[in-house]
C-alpha cells in the first residue's frame, strides 16, 4: 500500500533562514502532490499543488519540488518568519477519485 | 473563515450519549468529506459524498452515521462511542470528485474536538 513519511520531529529554524520540509513516499507514482498548513485547533489549509511533470512550483516565499525518481517532495519557506510556525502536511493523489494519502505532518517552529 | 463551518467546535460526551456534528459549506462545492485526525497520525478518511450520494464508507464503525441532506450540509451522527473515538473530526469540501489535479483540493472546516468519557 502507499505510504508517506514526513519527519515526525519538530523542525526548529532561526527567523530569516530557509526552512525545508521533506515528504517521501513509496509504492506509488502519484499524478500530483499537495501541501497544506495546519495551525493548532484549526483545519488544514491548502498551500500548493505540484504535478508529476513539474519539477518546481513557487508561490511568494514558498517553493515545492517534486522528484518522481527519488519519490520525494521538498517544501521550502524562504526568509522564514515566526508566523510561519505551524504543522505542514503533504498529501498525494492515490489513484482513486477521492482519496488522498496523507502524511502525519511536520511541526515547524521559527524562532525570533 | 474558509467557507466551511463546523459546529460544535468542542463536544464532550459519555459512551451512552447520542450527539451530532454539523458541517456547512458556502463554496458551491459538489463533494464533502468527513476526516478523523488523531494526534501524530495521518488524516483518516471516513466518508465521502458527491452530489449528496455517499461514495465511500471507509470501513468506519456503525456507531458513526453520516447524513448529507443537500450539497451544502453534512452531518455526522454519533452514538455509543468509545474513548478511542476521541479526536478532531474535520469536515472538508472540494469542487468535485476526480483524479484531475485540482479536483481534490480540499477546503477544511476548523474541526470539532470530540472527547468521549
Contacts between the chains, C-beta under 8 A, distances in Angstrom:
chain1	res1	chain2	res2	distance
A	4	B	42	7.1
A	8	B	40	6.8
A	31	B	99	6.5
A	31	B	101	6.4
A	32	B	101	4.3
A	34	B	104	7.8
A	34	B	105	6.7
A	36	B	106	7.9
A	41	B	110	7.2
A	41	B	111	7.5
A	41	B	113	7.7
A	42	B	110	5.3
A	42	B	111	7.1
A	43	B	2	7.0
A	43	B	4	7.6
A	43	B	90	5.2
A	43	B	92	7.3
A	43	B	108	3.1
A	43	B	109	5.4
A	43	B	110	5.4
A	43	B	111	5.2
A	44	B	43	7.7
A	44	B	90	7.7
A	44	B	106	7.4
A	44	B	108	5.2
A	45	B	2	7.1
A	45	B	108	7.1
A	46	B	105	5.3
A	46	B	106	6.6
A	46	B	107	7.0
A	49	B	101	6.0
A	49	B	102	6.7
A	49	B	105	6.4
A	51	B	101	5.4
A	89	B	43	7.5
A	91	B	43	7.8
A	93	B	99	6.4
A	93	B	101	7.4
A	93	B	104	6.7
A	95	B	99	7.2
A	96	B	99	7.6
A	97	B	55	7.7
A	97	B	97	4.6
A	97	B	98	5.4
A	97	B	99	5.9
A	98	B	31	6.8
A	98	B	33	7.6
A	98	B	45	7.9
A	98	B	48	4.8
A	98	B	50	7.5
A	98	B	55	6.1
A	98	B	56	6.4
A	98	B	97	4.7
A	98	B	104	6.7
A	99	B	45	5.9
A	99	B	48	7.9
A	99	B	56	7.4
A	100	B	45	7.7
A	100	B	104	5.9
A	100	B	106	7.5
A	101	B	42	7.8
A	102	B	42	4.1
A	102	B	43	4.3
A	103	B	42	6.0
A	104	B	40	5.9
A	104	B	41	5.8
A	104	B	42	4.9
A	105	B	42	7.9
